[in-house]
């Protein structure tokens, strides 16, 4: 859905984007996923779970390992670099979140708070560890209409990948047919100028078995623009519902980031993710 996931919940991504959205739907959910991004040779392994079904109090957690080797010319930044060496700018980030939410009025008003721990291991510079926090709220004046507000990383991390972001979103859900969401995200710290990004998308539910997704994702004040699409299969059983999902993000327009010389440009525009969700 183009990253417009801060209101409806229903996935473990809610723990990372707006902890209040965990309580937007009643569910016990656990998930695993793997992502690959060609330009930075990025591999991301993620897991998570939360329970918003047992009571009005929701508790959730996610853990991920992010390994990347972005394109880089060490000769321009390191005077001691030897051209024939095998030096690589590999970065590994361990990311752990714990979040809690509380629901009022049968999950129509939800509040959330989360803690994030980041452990960065670098091959070329000193390792670091950061701790930050998120907070948010979701409101449902009607069962089919929701609003959300969140503040991510309000303890600054000094890492542009985990900037302090203020977000507001609106979502429409027709339970057996369609989900639509739009988020406006204000990046407060990673750029010299404050910028507003827009994320939007929809999920069409065909016979409640096949999920078809499409969306738009804007980043860095519309400098980077992406289209997203995905397919999912929902398999209900007597006790659990199994979801298998695939998603792709494709960068469109000019690319002002460094490119790899060993791969075609088209390969470097694509981010792939495959995931498995189990809901009870």
Secondary structure, DSSP 4 states (H G I P E B T S, - for coil): -TT--SSS--STTHHHH-GGGGGGS--EEEEEEEEEETTTTEEEEEEEEEE-SSSSEEEEEEEEEEEEE----GGGT-TT--TTS----EEEEEEEEEEEEEEETTTTEEEEEEEEEEEEEESSS--EEEEEEEEEEEEEEETTEEEEEEEE--S--S-GGG--EEEEEEEEEETTTEEEEEEEEEE-SSSSS-EEEEEEEEEEEETTTEEEEEEEEEETTTTEEEEEEEEEEEEE-SS-EEEEEEEEEEEES---S---SSS-HHHHTEEEEEEEEEE-
